[in-house]
């Protein structure tokens, strides 16, 4: 299955990684917070594994960022959607 807008998804993940790093949270720590292994976090960040909406909310909150703000920023950065 392909994404409707791969660019938007990529930007969303970039912002999530940026937020994790800014919060000084390692992949290992984030994995612990969400009940996953570090390798799962790595695969998410390299887009080897896709996040669904519920997982995105969980991961964002585990980092301590507003998931809706990340979505707004990603949408703004990628231009308006149809």
C-alpha positions in Angstrom: 0.0 0.0 0.0 1.4 3.4 -0.9 0.9 6.6 0.9 -1.4 9.3 -0.4 1.4 11.9 0.1 4.8 10.4 0.9 6.3 13.9 1.3 3.9 14.8 4.1 4.6 11.5 5.9 8.4 12.0 5.6 8.1 15.5 7.0 6.0 14.3 9.9 8.7 11.7 10.8 11.5 14.3 10.4 9.7 16.5 12.9 9.1 13.6 15.3 12.8 12.7 15.2 13.7 16.4 15.7 11.4 16.6 18.7 12.8 13.4 20.2 16.4 14.7 19.9 15.4 18.2 21.2 13.9 16.5 24.2 17.1 14.5 24.8 15.2 11.2 24.5 17.2 8.3 23.0 15.6 5.7 20.8 16.1 3.2 23.6 14.3 5.4 26.2 11.5 6.2 23.7 11.1 2.5 23.1 10.8 1.9 26.8 8.2 4.6 27.2 6.0 3.1 24.5 6.6 -0.5 25.3 8.7 -1.3 22.2 12.3 -2.2 21.4 14.8 0.4 20.3 14.9 -1.3 16.9 11.2 -0.6 16.3 11.9 3.1 17.0 14.8 3.0 14.6 12.7 1.4 11.9 10.0 4.1 12.4 12.6 6.9 12.1 14.1 5.4 8.9 10.6 4.8 7.5 11.1 1.1 7.4 8.0 0.8 9.5 5.1 3.1 9.2 3.2 4.6 12.2 -0.6 4.5 12.2 -2.5 7.5 13.7 -2.8 5.9 17.2 0.9 5.1 17.3 1.8 8.6 16.2 -0.2 10.0 19.1 1.4 7.6 21.6 5.0 8.3 20.4 4.5 12.1 20.3 3.1 12.2 23.8 5.9 9.9 25.0 8.4 12.4 23.7 6.4 15.2 25.3 5.3 17.1 22.2 1.9 18.0 20.9 1.1 15.6 18.1 -1.4 18.1 16.6 1.2 20.8 16.4 3.6 18.4 14.6 0.9 17.6 12.1 0.2 21.3 11.5 3.9 22.0 11.0 4.3 19.1 8.6 1.2 20.3 6.6 2.5 23.9 6.5 6.0 22.8 5.5 4.6 20.7 2.6 2.1 23.2 1.4 -1.7 23.0 1.6 -3.4 19.7 0.9 -6.1 19.4 -1.7 
